[in-house]
Amino acid sequence: MGRDCTQEREKVIQINEGAIRDHLGALVRSTVEETLNGMLEAEADRLCNAEKYQRSGARVDTRAGHYQRKLHTTAGEVTLKVPKLRQQTFETANIERYRRREASVEEALIEMYLAGVSVRRVEDITEALWGTKVSSGTISNLNKKVYEKIEAWRNRVIEEDVPYVYLDGIVLKRCWAGEISNVSVLVAIGVNRDGYRRVLGICEGAKEDKAGWSNFLRHLKERGLRGVRLFITDACMGLVESLGEYYPESKWQRCIVHFYRNVLSVVPTKRMLDVATMLKAIHASEDLAAAIEKAEAICLKLEGLKLREAAKKIRQSIVETFTYYEFPREHRIRIRTNNALERIMR
């Protein structure tokens, strides 16, 4: 008897989660549908300057029935009853004419695709979330809109002077037709006269070589990049030569962090911390003369420690890292490294 009672109680408290979820989904959809249709009716009343069936001397139009239209929302697919008017074309700011999806749904589809989710998975996800499957053609059409906006942004005119420009490249993985390949992306950010940073350009290149950098700099120049006093970059092959070709009047600052890495590449692991400290001491100097003097002293010290290759690299290239001394003191810490761009890359 006691066991039977327990079984009965267990049956009573069992919950059909699937049925509840379906019921709640239907309830939300019906509420959304009712609200949207109410908004359409109110908009029709406003355009007619009178409520439905109301006799009024101020009325400027009358109804001519309605037509049904499906709309994909984040609550699922709903049916709209769009009013028709005899004298005016019914248009509402609430729901754009001919639109089949909420803006939030379109944004979600685009974000999923740009995040690398396959078209097939997007179809499955939309069906699970909203109860309706969005076709691959729909996703393709939405992406065309996005690419048009991206291209318009990439080719926009640069209208202001940009005294400081940071350049760097990053290698990304790209999946195309089931194959994964490396692609170099060249990036430029600038600091305007008010001190604000802007992404100036992004361009895909076969690799970071002279041809790639020349094409990118030509692209920036044709869009109006001007007033550049200083380029901050690493010593990438072909980049410095391309800068001299397109911006001969501008100065070049070699990123000191990239320079440190280059020197440390020939230093034993156990000595790296000591040498890094020495290099930082050079760029902590008060002025250019002090920095040159400090660099020579450190080279002599490294030679005494039998780190001749490190000393050789410093003597060959240290001057390339001193250009920032020609600029205002308050700017120097910001323009001697490429860190501003490295953070954006990450």
C-alpha positions, 0 to 999 in steps of 0.5 A, a space after each residue: 500500500 505504501 509503495 503504491 502511494 509513493 508511485 502515485 506521488 512520483 507520477 503526480 510530480 513528473 514534469 513534461 519539460 518538452 511540453 512546457 517548453 513548446 507551450 511557452 514558445 507558443 505563448 510567447 509567439 502568440 503574444 508577439 504576434 498579437 502585439 505586432 498586429 496591434 501596432 499595425 492596426 494603430 498605424 493604420 488608424 493614424 494614417 486614416 486619421 480615424 479608428 476602424 469603422 469610426 464615422 468622422 469628418 476628419 477621416 482621410 482614408 478608409 480600409 480595404 481589408 488586409 493581407 497576411 505576411 510571415 515574419 521571422 522573429 526571435 520568438 519564432 515565425 508569426 503571421 502579420 495581418 497588414 492593413 490595406 488602404 484605399 488611397 494610400 500605400 500602407 507603410 509603417 516604421 514599425 515593420 519595413 515593407 517587404 521585410 521578412 525577418 526582424 533586424 535582430 534575426 538578421 544580425 544573429 545570422 550574420 554574426 554566426 556566419 562571420 564567426 565561422 559557423 557553417 551554413 548547414 549549422 546556421 540552418 539547424 541553429 535557426 530551426 532549434 532557436 526559432 522553429 523555422 529553418 533559414 535557407 542557405 540562399 537567405 544567408 548568402 544574400 545577407 552576407 552580400 549586404 555585409 560585404 558591401 558595407 565592409 568594402 565601402 568602409 575599406 575604401 572610404 576617404 581618409 579626410 583628416 591629417 594623420 601624424 602617426 601611423 602604425 603598420 603591421 601584419 598578421 597571419 590568419 587561417 582561412 577555410 575555403 572549399 574545405 581547405 585551410 590555408 594561411 593568409 596575411 592581413 596587413 593593418 594600419 591604424 593612425 592617430 589624428 591631431 586630436 590624439 584619437 586612434 582610428 583603423 585606417 585600413 585592412 588589406 589581404 596580402 599574399 604575404 608580408 613582402 615588398 609587393 604586398 606592402 607597396 599595394 597596401 601603401 598605394 591603397 592608403 595614399 589613393 584614399 587620401 592618407 596624408 600629413 604622416 610625420 612618423 610610421 611605426 613598424 617592425 623591420 619587415 622585409 620590403 616595408 621600409 623600402 615601400 615607405 620611402 617610395 610612397 611617403 619619402 617625407 615621413 620618418 620611420 621608427 622601428 618598434 623597440 619591442 621587435 628590435 629586442 626580440 631580434 637581439 634576444 634571438 642570439 642570446 642564450 636563455 640564461 642571459 636573456 633577462 640580463 640583456 633585456 634589462 640592458 636594452 631597456 636601459 638604453 631607451 630609458 635615456 634622457 635624450 638621444 646623445 645619452 642613448 647613443 652613449 649608453 648603447 655603446 657602453 652596453 655593446 662593450 659589456 656584451 662583448 666582454 660577456 662573449 655575446 658578440 652577435 648581440 652586440 653586433 645586432 645592436 650596433 647595426 640597427 640601434 639607430 633605427 629605434 631612436 627616431 622617437 627622440 625627435 618628437 614631443 616628450 609626451 608622445 615618445 612612450 606611445 610612438 616607440 613601439 607597435 603595442 597599440 596595433 599589437 593589442 588590436 591584433 590580439 
